[in-house]
Amino acid sequence: MVSIIYFSIPTALAFYVAEKQLAPISTIGLLIAIVPITGFLTGLFYPRFESFLKNFSAIFIFGLCFIAFLLIAVFAHLLILITVLVLLGISTGY
């Protein structure tokens, strides 16, 4: 599931932003960079998250993905898109 999210964002995000006219085409590169950056930052704090969540880490990750895809399906706004990308970055980094 992580690889599907990781590889579908760079390929489909440009088409989604252009179709919904959420942002200028020049900002797509910045939007694509949100996922790996937040994934990296989440990976840095992995021991803290793991000790906090303990046995619920899989539920947490799938919950984040569910919330992210639900938001992107219901709302078409740039701030929601950035929130979705941050949530997906956290779930891939964890």
Secondary structure, 3 states (H helix, E strand, C coil): CHHHHHHHHHHHHHHHHHHHCCCCHHHHHHHHHHHHHHHHHHHHCHHHHHHHHHHHHHHHHHHHHHHHHHHHHHCCCHHHHHHHHHHHHHHHHC
